[in-house]
Amino acid sequence: MTATWALACPRCGRADLEETALSERGAVAAFTVLSVPGDEFLNDAPYAYVVVELDGGGRVTGWMPSVRSERDIAIGARVRFVPGYKPGVQFAKESEGAPPG
């Protein structure tokens, strides 16, 4: 048996989807700090799990390993996508070694 998969809109079922480039920058819309994570992130705890409102529209969830407590992050904080070695979308504060531009 061969397994296949396809992408479709969860609301309307439409399957003719197209890729869209998203901004790599945005603002924190919501967050929580995790102290007891799953096995994959056990050595990274505590860290923040964030919902980011992207510049230009859309929301993305991800994680921020540099955030260790609620004092380290705030709603509205500016963040940027950073490549990481772990699964998921990783963000950093714009002020943390952000590249120019």
Secondary structure, DSSP 8 states (H G I E B T S, - for coil): ---------TTT-----------SEEEEEEEEEESS--GGGGGG-SEEEEEEEETTS-EEEEEETT--SGGG--TT-EEEE---SSSS-BEEETTTT----
